[in-house]
Amino acid sequence: MLIVMHHSATPADVQGVCDVITALGFEPRPMPGEQRTAIGVVGNDGPIDRARFHGLPGVLDAIPVSAPYKQVSLEWQAERTVITLGNGVQIGGEALVVMGGPCSVESEEQIMAAAAYVARAGGTLLRGGAFKPRTSPYAFQGLGEAGLKLMAEARRRYGLAIITEALDPQGAELVAEYADVIQIGARNMQNYTLLKTVGRLGRPVMLKRGMAATIKEWLLAAEYVLDAGNPDVMLCERGIRSFDDATRNVMDVGAIALAKTLTHLPVIADPSHATGRRELVTPVGLSAIAAGADGLIVETHPEPTKALSDGAQALLPDQFAGLMSKVEGIAGTLGRPLARLG
């Protein structure tokens, strides 16, 4: 439930409503706005009698929130969430954001080369895995903290914010020391202990949709992060598993458009993992932008044939530059600018 206060409501009125919510055994979440304050009620599994709040001083209305995911719902917050990073880039605003980089951080030469051309082409975030969850235990697992240090140095040299994945609660704390955005991968979307941890770390979070997750499950996973105290969450559609193996996954473009009608959180698309084929990354990425995505996260490698992971889906440097040009073109058609480094 969402309690909407009159614009003339006093702090004492707001506190009075919070006291009633607490007395009912629930948790109040005041949300001051420019014109009025709203108070969210969390902790209830069923409906609450609206009459408990009608007539209280300062109360305008009590609105039931029908979605099981409350805090990520547009019913709860009508204003879009905009996440501001340390380099000034905003995610979820008018500007479209492109994140680029290799699947894995492999060496200083590799990650610096990638950062240089990503920044030159107009990207604003550098992606790269320091910890890699791989299907095979014998595959390259990442450089660990050494990879995080290389990412941080790339940020210092080129001004790109950095996004990298955390695999477990202990690793998340380490990632938070270096990264601007903590990525939660598809395999960990419902790792609730990890979600609660990143909700307490004070870093923006990108939550990738699980390989077979429903929209409801995806948004409820995001709810865990917000409920732990972190409002800076972005969703990422990265393709879902299908019966057809022609592509790595199936990009659910409809999920992007649907999510924008259900939640105030930014939505990012990952056409690299969705397709698994570099020749498909650009057209699928553009379709995601047309569907309403707030940006893309794509894999690109200076020499994909030498990549230690996912080389087949990594764009060549000139292909990444071409993608940026086309994204800017479609962004203009949609009336949205392309985010740039200051």
N, C-alpha and C positions, 0 to 999 in steps of 0.2 A: 504494500500500500504506500501511497505517496500523499503526504499532507501538504497542501498548498496554503501558504499564509497570505493574508492581506498585505498589500504593499506598505500599509501603516502599522503592521504588527511590530511590537517592541521586542527587545531581547528577552524580557520577562515572559512575554507571550510564547516565544519560541521555546524557552526553557520549560514552561508549563506543559506544552505538548510533549516535549522530550520526557518529562517526568511521568506522564501518563503512559507513554509507550514502554518505558522501563518497568512501570508497575504491572503492565500486562505480561511481562516476561520477555519482551523483545528488545532489540537494539535500535536506538534512533540514530539516523545519519543526516544531520542538518547540511543543507546545500545552499549557501547564500548565493543569490543571483543579483543582477544589476537592478531589478525592480522589486523583486520579492524573494523570500526564502521558501524553499521546499524542504520537507523532512521525510526522508525515506525510512521505511520500517523493514528491518531485516531480522531473520530468525524465525519467521512464521511459515509453517508448512501448509497452512490452510487459510481461508478467508478470515478477515477481521471485520467486526461489526463497525460500519462507518459511523454509526450513531455515537460511538464512544468519543468521537472528535468533533462532531457538529455541535456548535454552541460553545466550544472552548474559546476564550478570548484570542482574537487575532486569526482564527482559522477561516479560510475562504472555502476550501473543499477538501474532501478525502477521496482519493481516486484509487480504485483497486488496480493493481498491476497484474495483468493476466499471465504474462510470460513467466515461466519457471526461473529464467535468468533475469534477475531484477536490475542489478546495477549496470549491466551492459545494454539494457533495453532502451529504445527510444521513448518508451512510455515513462521511464524513470528520468531520463535526461534528454531533452529535445535538442540541445545544442551539441553540435559535433565536437568530439574530442580532438584537440590539436596538440600534438606532441612536439615540443621544441628541444632540439639537441644542442650539444655544446658548441657546434660550429654555426649555430644560427638557423639551420635548416628545420623547417616545420613539416611534420607528417600529419596529414588529415585536413589540412587547409585547402586553399584553392590550388596551390602549386602541386604538380605531379613530381614524385621523387623516384629516382632510379638508383638502385644499389647494385654494384657490380664487383666481381672478384672471383677468385678460384674456389673450387670446392674445398680444397685443403691448403693450408699454409705449408709449403714444402721447403723453402729456403729464403734467405734474405733477398737474393737476386730476383727470384720469381715474384715475391709479393711486392717488392718495390717497383718492378717493371709493370705489374698489373695496376698498382695504385697510380702510377704516373699516367698511364693512358686512360684509365677510368676518369681521373680528374680532368684530364685534357679534353675528353669527349663530353664532359658535362655531368658526370655522375657526382653524387654528393655523399654516398656512403660506400665504404669498402667492406665487402663480405669475405669471409675466409674462415675455415674451420681449424681451430687449434686442437679440439677434441672431436673425433669422428666416430659416430656410432655406425659400424659396418655390419652388413649381414654375415660376412665371413670373419671369424676371429683371426684369420691369417692376413687380412687386408690391412693396409696402412691405417693406423689409428690416430695419426696426428702428432704434432710436436709438443703438445701440452703447453706449459707456461712459456717455454721458449717461443712458441708460435704467437702467444698473446703479446709478448714483448716486441716481436717483429711487427705485429699489427699496430701497436701503439707508436712505434717509430715511424711507420708509414703515415699515420695520422699527423704526427708532428711535421713531417716533410711536406705533405700534400694537402693538409687541411680537411681531409675526408673524415667523417665520423666512422666508427667501426662497429660492425655487428658480427657476433660470433656465437656459437652454440654452447650451451651448458647441458651436461648430461645427467648430473646428480646434484643434490643440495650442496655438497662440499665443493664441487667444481664450480657451482653457480657463484659462490662467494668469491672465488678466485677470478672468475670471468668478470664479475662486477667491479673488480679493482682496475681492470684495463678497458673494458668495452663501454661504448655509448649505448648500445642496445644488446640485451640478452635474448638470444634466439632459443625458443623451445621447439625442438624438432617434432616431426609427425609421430615418431615412435614414442615420444614422451608427452603427447598431448594430454593424456589422462594419468600422468604421474603426479598425483595430487600433492604428495609431499614436496616435490620439486616446485609445483605451482605456488604452494604456500610460501616456500622459501623465497622465490623471486618476487613475490608480492611484498616482501619485507626489505628488499635490498635497495630500493630507491633508484633503480635503473629502469628505463623503458624496456618493454618486453614485446617481442614478436612471437605470437603463438601460431604455429603451423597446424593446419587441419590434419587430423589423423587419416591414415590411408583408407579406412573404412568408416570414418566418423560421420554421423548425421550432423546437420546444421545445429540442431538442438544440443547435441553433445559438445560440439565445438564452442558454442556460446556459453554453455555451462562451465566448460574448462576455463574460459576467460573470466567467468564470474569468480572462480577461486582466487585469481590474482587480484582482482579488484577488491574482493572481500578481505583479503589480507592487507589492504591498505595502499595498493599501487593502482592509480587511475590511468597510468600511461601505458596502455596496452594496444597493440595493433594486431589484427588478424591476418593470416596469410593462407590463401588458397593455393595449394601446390599439387593438385591433381589427386584423384581417388582411384583405388584399384578397380579394375574391370576384368571381364572375361577375355577381352581382346588384348593381345600382346604386341600389336603393331606399334604402339607407343608405350613408353615406360608406365605412364598413368593416363588418366583422362582428365583434362582440365575442365572443371565444373564452372564454366563461365556464368551459368545461371545462379550459382551459389554466391558469386560476387555481387550481382545485382540484387539478389534476395537479402543478403547480409546488410546491404546499405539501407534496406527498408525496415530492418529489425533492430539494428544497433547503431549507436553513436560512435563506435570505435572505427578508426581507419582500417581499410582493407587493402592489403598488398597481394600481388599475384606473383607466383614463381613458375614461369613457363619452362624453365630448364628442367626441373624435376617432373613437371607435368608431362613433358614430351620425351625427354631423354635423347633428343636428336637436335643438333644445333641448327639444321636447316628449318626446323619448325618453331624455334624459340621466338623469332621476331614476329611472324604472323600471329601466333597464339598470344604473345605478349600484347600486341596491338589490340587484339579482340578483347583482352581483359581490361585494357584502358577504356575502350569503347563501352564496356559493360558497367563502368563506374569505379574501377580500382583507383586507389589513391597513389599507386606507384607499382614498380616492378622490382624484384630481386632476381638477378640473372647471374649465371656462371660464365666467367670469361677467363681465359688463361693465355699467357704469352705464347706458349707452345703446347696446345692441347694434346698432341701426340705423345708428349713426354709426361703428361699429368699422372700423378699417383692415384687419382680417383676421379671418376666421372668425366674423363676427357671427351667422350663422344658428345656430350651435351654442352660443352664449354665453347662459347663464341671466340673466334679469333679477334685480335685487337681491331682490325678494320671492320669486322662484322659488328662489334660492339658500338663503334662510332656510327655505323649505319643505322643500328637500332635507335641510338639516341636521336639522330636526325629525324627518323620516322615518328618517334614518340613525340617530339616537339611539334611535328606537323599535325598529328591527330589531336594533340593537346590544344593547339590553336583552334581547330575545328570545334572542339568542345568548350571553348572559351576559358581554358585553364592554362596558366603559364607552366613552364618547366622550372623546377627548383634549381637554383644555381648556388655555388659557393660565393660567399661575400667577398 
